[in-house]
């Protein structure tokens, strides 16, 4: 599904059909909410497990069974969802089935169609080569399609080439928290997270204190391993700098792979410390199945892992 090769209307129609048909098949009509949370509707009781919040203890059921029980709650259907989407130059890359930017749009579409069915509002902050674009939160399919079209048509020229200073991911998260988030809800951050971890970890952590944060990390296989293709010319999409890498050298490929592993571990650790739920999507993978597996896993867990302690806010 290469969205960039299609007209916007055709791309959106294909994307909508792909998402809705696969969601119906994989989730089997269960759209009670994208992610679990402390909703207002009481669900079934279950035995207490280490890590459960003691504030949801069901004392009546505990007394009747002589076994500690907690009472889960079904996630509220009506919530406000915001997407912070990275459409900067580093996302215009892909060696798998899709480009990273196409995968980012598809991830937002999946979230949007999952939440739109329940009448939820959705808005977005889009980081791109001309700065930042704000899409207000509204309900309905026409608004969601307009939001997705805005993502598809975001400028692809690097900010430096236009003489524009584009805000980073951390600055985008801070701006979103200050200007758009009026009530508790869901924040979906879609990016390759290639900026230094220290620039976005604290802003995401502050968002996660009040909102549920889903971090969708978009990865291409060539960012993880380097093929043996001789002398390879590479270009930094953000700065335009060029360099040559002797990929025939095994040590070079091994160093590259080790550095890639360390980078992804740092991203994963940073997101965990920020208190965000982490979903990694690959351009060469089945992205929609990966999203569904994440949804199911989060519903089983019942909550996001709490932020790790020991770090100042």
N, C-alpha and C positions, 0 to 999 in steps of 0.2 A: 504494500500500500504506500506508494510514493506520492504524497499529497502535492509536492511542489510541481509535479508534471501535469496537474489537472487544473481546470478552471475552478475558482473558489466555490461556486455553487455545486459543481460536480464532486469536488473533494469533500465538501460538507455532507452531501447526500450519501456518498460512499462511507464516510466515517460514521454517520448516524446509523446506517443500516448494519455496519459491521459491529458496532458497540451494542446496539439493542438486541440484535439476533443472538450474539454470543452471550450477552448477560442473561437473557431469558433462558438459554440452554444451560449455562453453567451455574447460575444462582437459583434456577428453578422457581422463579417468581418471588423469591425472598428479598424484598427491597425495604425492609424495616428501617434501614439506615446504613450509610456507608461504613460507619465505625460505631462501636459500642460506646456508651457513656452513661453518666448518672442522670438518666431521664426521670420523668415524673410518673411513668406507668410501672406498677409493680409487676415483676415477672415471677418465675418459680423460685422456690428455695432450693438450696443445695448445701452439701456439707462444707464447712469452713476449710479453706486451704491456706497454708502459710503465705503471707503477703496480702491476704484479703483485708480490706478496710474494716476495722472493728465497728465503725459507725453504721454499717449495714447488717449487723448481726440481727438475726430473727430470734428473739429471746423466747417467744411462744413456741416456735418449732423446736428450738433447742431444749426447752423444758419437756416437751412431749416425747422427744426421741432420746434424750440424755446424750445427744451428740451435738457439738456446736454446728449451727447452720447460719448461713447468710442468705439474704434476700436480694437477688439481682433486680435491676431495673432495666426496662427496655428503653433504648435510645429515643429521645424525642424526635418526632418526625419533622417538625418545623424548626429549622435553624438557618443561620446565615453562613454561607460558605464563601471564603475568599481564596483566590488563587494568586500566588506570587510566582510569575513565570519568567524564567530566564530565556530571552530570545537574543542574547548577545552573540558575537561572532563565533565563539567557541562551540555554539550549538549547531552551527551550519556545517556539520561534518557527519559522515556516516559511511561505513563500509559494509554494513549488514543489510537487512531488508529495507530499512528506512534511515533517514537522517535523524540526528538527535533532536532537531527542532520538530520534525514530524512526530516523533515519539512523544515529545512534550505536549503537543497539541492533542494527540490521541489520549494521553493520560488525563488532561483537563476535561476532554469530552466524556471519558468514562466516569469521572467524578461528577460532572455536570448532569449527565443523564441518570445516574444513580440517585442524585439528590433532587433533581427537578421533578421527578414523579411524585414526590411528596409535597410539592408546592414550596420548596425552599428557595430562598433568594441566593443569587450568586453574582459575585463581582470579581474584578481582577486588577492587579497591578502588573504591568508588562515592562520588563527591562529590555531595551533594545538599542540599536545603534544611534538613535536620535534622542536618547534619554529615557524617560519613563512615561508610560501612558496609563491613565486611570479609566477603568470601565466600571461604572456604578453598579451596585448590587440590585438586581431586579428578579422577578419571577418569570416563568414561562419559557416555552420552547423557542419562540422567536428571539427573545433576548439571549438565550444560550447560543443559538446559531450565530447571532451577531457577534457575541464575544469570541467564539471560535474563529469566525472570519477575521476579526481584528488580529488574532494571534497569527493566522496564516499570512496576513498582509503586513506584518510588522517589518520595518526596514531591515535588510540583511547586510547593509554596509557597515563595517566597523566604525565605532564612535570616533576613534582617533583619525580615521580618514576624512571625517566630516568636521574635524576640529571641535567635537562635542565631548564633554566629559560626562560619560554615562554613570549613573549611580551604581554602586556595587550591590551585591545581594544583601549585605547587612544593612546598608542605607535604605534599600527598598523595604526590608522588614520593619525598620524603625518608622519609616514614613507610613506604611500600612497601619501600624499600631496607633499612630498619632491621628491619622486623618480619616480612616475608614471603618475601623472596628468599633461599633457602637454597642454591641451586645456579645455575649459569649457565643462562640460558634466554632466552626472548623476552618483552619487555615491550611491550604495545600501549597507547599513550596516545591516547584518543579525546576530542577537545575542539574548541571553536571557537577556543581560544587567544587569547581577547580580553583576558585579564589582561596586565598589562605584561610584556614579554618578559624583563626582568631578574629577575622573580619566579620563572620556571620554567626558564630556560635552564641555569643551573648545576646544579640538581638532576637535570635530564635528562642533562646531560653526565656527571655522576657515575654515573648508571645505565648509560650507554652504555659506560663503561670496562670493565664486567664483563659486561654483557648486550647482546643485540641489541635495539634500540629502534625500533619502528615508530610514528611519529606520524601519526595520522589526523586531519586538519583538516577540520571540518565547516563548510560555507559555504552561506549562502542568497543568492540573487541580489540581494535588496533590500539586502544589506550591501555590495554592490559598486557599485550604481547607484541613483539616486533618480529615481522616475517623476514626471512632471508631473501632480500631482493636486490642485493648489491648496494651500490651507493645511492642512498635515498635522500632526495631534497625535500625538506619540510619547511612549512611556513606557519608562523604563529598568527592565527586569525585575528587576534586582538591587537597586535602591534605591527604586523607585516614583516617582522624580522624573518630572515631565511637562514637555513643551516643545512649541512650535509652530514648524514649519519652512515657510517660503513656497516650496514646490517649484516654483511657476510661474516663479520667477526663475532664468534660465539660469546665472548666475554661482554661485548657491547649489548647483545641481546639479553644476556643474563642480568646485567646491571639494570637495563631498562625494565625487565620484568620485576626485579626486586624493588625498584623505585616505585613501580605502579602498585605493587602489593602494599607497600608502606603508605602510599598516598590514599588508597581506598580504606585501609585500616584507620588512618587518621580521620577521614571523613566519617566513617561509621562511628568512631569513638566520639567525635565532635557532636554528631547528631544525637547520640545517646545521652551525652552530658547536657544537651540542650533540652532533653525531655520530649523529643519528637519521635513519632513512629516512623520507621525507616523502610522504604520500599525501593528496591533497586530494579530498574528495567534496562534490558539490553536491546540494542538495535537489531541484533540477530536472533532474538528470542521471541516467544509467544507472549507479547506484552499484556494482552487482555487476560490470558489465563493466570499470569503472575499477579495481576491486580485482584482477580477473584480469589486466588489462594490467600493473598494478604487479608482481604476482607473477612474470609472465613476464619483465618487464624486469629485475627483481632477479636472476632465475636466469641471465639472459644476462650481466649484469654480474659475478655471482659473489660480490659482497660489497657492503656498504654503503660509501658514501664515508667516508674517515676524518675525524675531527673536524679543523677548521681550527686551525692553531697560532696562537700569539701571545696567547692568552687564559689567564689564570691559572685554575687549577682551583678 
